[in-house]
Amino acid sequence: MLGGLLGSKSTSTDFGENMLSSVARQAIAQLFTRSESVDVSVRCSPASKILQGVVDSFQMKGKGLLIKKMFEAEEMEFETDAVSLDMSGLMGGKIRLKQATHAIATVTMTESGINKAFSADLVEKHLRNVTSEEATGLSGGDPVSFRAVKMELLPKQRVRISALTDLPNKDDLPIQLSAEVSVERRRRVVFTNVEFEPEGIPEDIQWLSEAMIPGFVGVLNQMVDLERFDLDGVSLRVNQLEVKGKELLFNGYAEIEHFPGM
């Protein structure tokens, strides 16, 4: 029946592509805690190649996505290379890959979404009870915690970050810095070329605030790992990080081992 339907369509929107798009859209949408929209399209020319388990590409565009109940992505897009499918799965309404494939990927986060992520439990636990030597130099060796973290996106690939911490002789010590943001080893966001930002901090505690910056940045550089954006069967690798207005763009590729839930 599938073969007859495929062969009877001469328009660009054929049954096979629509069927694959529908199955893939339902599977991918389930990955997100919340989504404004998830659109999936399949390109296959001629359409009869689907009978051989081959499609030219899958393309996904999602908007207003919430990942793992914690991370907001304004937009996420990916487009795969040619894909080889297991036909036994396809006839059962499932998309199964014969082998892993790659896709060009872009993820867009807003400044607001980034700041909401800093209050997520998974993120906050990395900011609590920090015991590194850099962070505890002024606490007598006692663990320190950072809270109320906020980030502002700036021009020229820079960000401004503020936070609060407590020391034995000073509660609610403000920390303020600016830094260049980039990606390391395609997996981790790092902050370099750090500068102390004393504006608004009383002069008598500025030296304390500045002294806490290396420990705070050390925590941030170990914490922002892009594995947290990995989805079922999909791992992200980032080649370039770009600050664009009030948005942070992750450009790279996705390694797709299997379609979600399949």
N, C-alpha and C positions, 0 to 999 in steps of 0.2 A: 504493500500500500504506500509506504514511504517513497519508494522509487517512482510509482506512478504519479504521485503528487509532485515530486520534484521535477519530473519530466514535463509536466503539464504547464509549468509556469514560465513565462517569458519575460515577465517584469522583473525589476531589480529587487523587489520585496517578495521573496518566495517563501514557501512554506518551511523549507529546511532552515533557512536563516532565522525566521521568526520563532520556530520551535527552539532552536539553540539559544537564541537571545532570551526567550522567556525563562527557560530552565536556569540559565546562568544568572539572570537578574534575580530570581527568587533565592538562589543559593548565596549570592554575594550580599544581598540586602540583609540576610540573617546574621552576617558578621557584625553588624553595627547595632549598638544599643538603640540608636535613634538615627533616622536619616530623613532629610527633607525630600531628596529624590535620588534614585539610583537608576541609571540608564545603561543598558548593555546592548551593543550591536555586534553582529557577526558579518564578516565579509568573506564571501566565497564565490569565486567566479572561475569556471561555470558552477552553478549550484549542484550539479551532479557529482562534484568532488566530495560532497558530504557523504555519499554512499560508500566512498573509499576511506572515510574517516579523516579527511583532510579539510581544513579551513585556512583561509589566508590570514585572518587575524580576529581576535576578540578586542573590543574596545569598551572600557567602562568609564563612565563619568558620574561621580557622586557629589552631592552638595549637602551642606548642613549635617555632617556626619559626627556621631559620637562613638569613639572607639574605646572598647573595654570599660565603659561607664565613666571614663575619666578624661579622655583627650578629645578635644573638639577640632575637627578638620573642616575648614570652610569649604574646601574642594579637594577631591582626589581623582586623578585620572591615570589610566594606564592603557596601553595598546600593545598586544603581544606580537611576537613573530608568528610565522606559520605554525599551526598546531596539528598534531597527530592524535586522533581520538580512538578510543576503544569502542567499536561499533556495538558490542553486546551491551555496554552501558547505555549508549545513546538510544537504542531501541527500548530500553526500560525507563527512559526519561531522566537519565543521569549523564553528566559529562565527566568522563574519565580520560585522563591523559595517558598516552602510551609512554611518554617520557616528559621530563621537566622542560619548561620553556621559559623564555625571558620576555619582559615587557618594558617599554619606556614608561617611566612613572613620574608624576608630579603630585606633591601634596602641598596644600596651602593652609597655613594657620594664621589666624588674626592675632593681634596683640591681646585682645580680650580673651581669646581662647587659650593663649599661652599662660596668662595669669590665672585663669581658672585651673589649669593643670597643676600649678604650684600648690594648690590647696587639696589635691587628690591624695588619698591615703598612701598610695604607692610611692608618690613623690615625697610627701612629708616625712615618711619614715627614714629616708636618707638624710634628712635635715635635722633629725633629732639625735641627741646623745652621740655627737661626733667626738671621736677620741684621737684623731690624728694629732701629731706633734705640732703641726702648724696652727691648728685650731685651738689647742689647749695651752698654748704658751703663756697666756695671760690669766688662765683660770686655775693655776696651781695644779694642773694635770687633770682636773675634773672635766667630765664630758660637757660639751656645750651644744646648744641647739639654736637653730636659726628659724625664724618664722616671719610671717607677713612679707613674704618675698614678692616683689613686683618688678616687672620688666617693661621698659619703654623702648620701642624700636626707633633707631636714629638713622640719619643718612650715612653713607659711606661704610656700610657693613658693620655699623656699631650699634650697641645697645647700652641702656642705662639700667642698672639693677640696684634695688634697695632692699634692705631687710632689717630685722631687729634681732638682737641677741642679749643674753644676760651674763654678766661676770660677777664674781664675788663682791666687788666694790661698786658695781654699776648695773642696775636693771635697765631694760629697754634701751640698750646701746644701739644707736642707728648706724647702719653701714650703707655707704653709697659709693658706687663705682661706675665707670663706663669701660667698655671693652669691645674689641673686635670679635665678631662671631664667625666661626667657620666649622667645617666638618673634618674629622680625623678618621682615617682608615675606613671611610665610607659608612661608618656606623655610629660615631659619637660626635655630639656637638661640643665644641670647646670654645673657651673664652680666653683670648690672648691680648697682648698690648693693653694691659689693665692700667687704668688711671683712677686715683682717688678723687671723689667728688665731694668737697667739704661744704658746699652751699647748704645753709640751713642747720648745720651741726654746730653746737656751741664750741667756741675755741678751746675751752679747757678739756674737752674730751675728743677733739679731733685726732690726737695722736693715738688714742685707744681705738677709735674707729678705723683708722688707717692700718693699724697693726693687725686687726682682725681680717683684713681683706685676703691675704694669701690663703688662710685656712678656709675661708668661705668659698673662694674661687676654686680651691682644690676639691671641695665637695661638689660644686657644680660641674666641674670637668669630668668627674667620675660618675655623675648621676644621669646626665641627659644622654641616654643610650637609645638609639633608634630601634632596638629590639622591642621596645614598648609599643611600637606601631605595627609590629608583625601581626598578620592575620592568619587564620587557619589555612595552611598550605602556601602562604605568600610571605616572603621575606623581602624587606626593602633595603636597597643599597643606594647611598646618596653620593653623587659626584660633585654637586654644587649646592651651596646654600646661599640664598639671595634675600637681602632685606629690600623690600619694595614698598615704600610708604609705611603703612601700618600692618603689613603682611610679611610673613616669613615663608619663602618658597623653598621646598626641598625638591631638587631635580636629580633624577638618577634612573634606576631601573629596579624592577621587581623580579625575583626568582620565584617561579610558580611551580611547585611540586605536584599539586593537585588542586582541583577546584574545591572551594569550601564545602565541607560536609559530604564529599563524594569519595 
